[in-house]
C-alpha cells in the first residue's frame, strides 16, 4: 500500500517532538538511531535532524502482507467481512447460524470482526 503524503507542517511537528523528547532525556547529541513507522514525514524529520532511521520490521512486514492480500484474496475477505457484519447486526441471521451449526453437529463458533487494517493480524482474528 502507498504511504500517505505528509505536509511540511507534519514534518516540523515530528522534528519538534523528536527534539523535545530527546532533550528531556538529555540525549539529543547521543541519539543516533530511531525506530519508526517509515512514513514520509517521519523520514524527513529524522533526516533533517541527522538521525539514522531504522524502520519497524513488524510494520514493514505487515505492509508486505497487506499488499499481498490486496493483490490476491482481497475480494474474498471483503465478502466474508460483509457476511460477518450482517450476522453481527441481525439477531435472526445469528440464530439461523447457531441452528445450522447445531444441525451439522458443529461447535458453536462466534464471529469476530477485523476493525483495523493496520493492526497486525486483524484480518484473521
VEXFINU-802047 format. One record per residue (C-alpha): residue in three letters; y, z, x. Coordinates in nm, 2 decimals, always signed. Example, Ala and Ser with C-alpha at 12.3 -4.5 7.8 and 13.67 -1.06 7.14 Angstrom:
2
ALA, -0.45, +0.78, +1.23
SER, -0.11, +0.71, +1.37
END
This chain:
125
UNK, +0.00, +0.00, +0.00
UNK, +0.35, -0.07, +0.11
UNK, +0.57, +0.22, +0.23
UNK, +0.88, +0.26, +0.01
UNK, +1.21, +0.17, +0.16
UNK, +1.43, +0.46, +0.25
UNK, +1.81, +0.48, +0.29
UNK, +2.01, +0.59, +0.59
UNK, +2.11, +0.90, +0.38
UNK, +1.74, +0.99, +0.37
UNK, +1.71, +0.94, +0.74
UNK, +2.01, +1.16, +0.81
UNK, +1.87, +1.42, +0.58
UNK, +1.54, +1.41, +0.78
UNK, +1.74, +1.44, +1.10
UNK, +1.92, +1.74, +0.97
UNK, +1.60, +1.91, +0.86
UNK, +1.43, +1.84, +1.19
UNK, +1.72, +1.97, +1.39
UNK, +1.77, +2.28, +1.17
UNK, +1.40, +2.38, +1.17
UNK, +1.36, +2.33, +1.55
UNK, +1.69, +2.51, +1.61
UNK, +1.57, +2.81, +1.40
UNK, +1.26, +2.81, +1.62
UNK, +1.47, +2.78, +1.93
UNK, +1.27, +2.47, +2.03
UNK, +1.50, +2.17, +1.99
UNK, +1.46, +2.09, +2.36
UNK, +1.09, +2.19, +2.37
UNK, +0.99, +1.97, +2.07
UNK, +0.83, +1.66, +2.19
UNK, +0.58, +1.57, +1.91
UNK, +0.60, +1.56, +1.53
UNK, +0.31, +1.51, +1.29
UNK, +0.44, +1.34, +0.98
UNK, +0.38, +1.11, +0.68
UNK, +0.46, +0.79, +0.87
UNK, +0.73, +0.70, +0.62
UNK, +1.01, +0.47, +0.74
UNK, +1.28, +0.73, +0.70
UNK, +1.08, +0.99, +0.90
UNK, +1.00, +0.74, +1.17
UNK, +1.37, +0.66, +1.20
UNK, +1.47, +1.02, +1.22
UNK, +1.20, +1.10, +1.48
UNK, +1.30, +0.80, +1.69
UNK, +1.67, +0.89, +1.67
UNK, +1.60, +1.24, +1.79
UNK, +1.38, +1.10, +2.06
UNK, +1.07, +1.30, +1.95
UNK, +0.73, +1.15, +1.98
UNK, +0.58, +1.06, +1.64
UNK, +0.22, +1.13, +1.55
UNK, +0.12, +1.00, +1.21
UNK, -0.10, +1.22, +1.00
UNK, -0.46, +1.09, +1.03
UNK, -0.57, +1.21, +0.69
UNK, -0.27, +1.04, +0.52
UNK, -0.33, +0.72, +0.72
UNK, -0.70, +0.72, +0.62
UNK, -0.61, +0.78, +0.26
UNK, -0.38, +0.48, +0.27
UNK, -0.66, +0.27, +0.41
UNK, -0.90, +0.38, +0.13
UNK, -0.63, +0.33, -0.14
UNK, -0.57, -0.02, -0.01
UNK, -0.95, -0.10, -0.01
UNK, -0.97, +0.03, -0.37
UNK, -0.67, -0.19, -0.48
UNK, -0.85, -0.50, -0.35
UNK, -1.20, -0.42, -0.48
UNK, -1.26, -0.18, -0.77
UNK, -0.91, -0.10, -0.90
UNK, -0.97, -0.28, -1.23
UNK, -1.29, -0.07, -1.30
UNK, -1.12, +0.25, -1.20
UNK, -0.82, +0.18, -1.43
UNK, -1.06, +0.11, -1.72
UNK, -1.25, +0.43, -1.66
UNK, -0.92, +0.62, -1.65
UNK, -0.82, +0.48, -1.99
UNK, -1.16, +0.59, -2.14
UNK, -1.11, +0.94, -1.99
UNK, -0.76, +0.96, -2.12
UNK, -0.88, +0.86, -2.47
UNK, -1.16, +1.12, -2.46
UNK, -0.91, +1.39, -2.34
UNK, -0.68, +1.31, -2.64
UNK, -0.94, +1.27, -2.91
UNK, -1.15, +1.56, -3.03
UNK, -1.36, +1.32, -3.24
UNK, -1.44, +1.10, -2.94
UNK, -1.51, +1.41, -2.72
UNK, -1.76, +1.54, -2.98
UNK, -1.93, +1.20, -3.00
UNK, -1.97, +1.20, -2.63
UNK, -2.12, +1.55, -2.63
UNK, -2.35, +1.44, -2.91
UNK, -2.46, +1.13, -2.72
UNK, -2.53, +1.34, -2.41
UNK, -2.74, +1.58, -2.62
UNK, -2.93, +1.29, -2.79
UNK, -3.02, +1.15, -2.45
UNK, -3.12, +1.49, -2.31
UNK, -2.84, +1.48, -2.06
UNK, -2.65, +1.77, -1.92
UNK, -2.31, +1.81, -2.09
UNK, -2.06, +1.68, -1.84
UNK, -1.69, +1.75, -1.85
UNK, -1.45, +1.47, -1.76
UNK, -1.18, +1.51, -1.50
UNK, -0.86, +1.31, -1.47
UNK, -0.71, +1.19, -1.15
UNK, -0.35, +1.30, -1.16
UNK, -0.21, +1.18, -0.82
UNK, -0.29, +0.87, -0.63
UNK, -0.16, +1.03, -0.31
UNK, -0.37, +1.34, -0.34
UNK, -0.68, +1.30, -0.13
UNK, -1.00, +1.23, -0.32
UNK, -0.81, +1.23, -0.65
UNK, -0.98, +0.91, -0.77
UNK, -1.33, +1.06, -0.75
UNK, -1.28, +1.42, -0.86
END
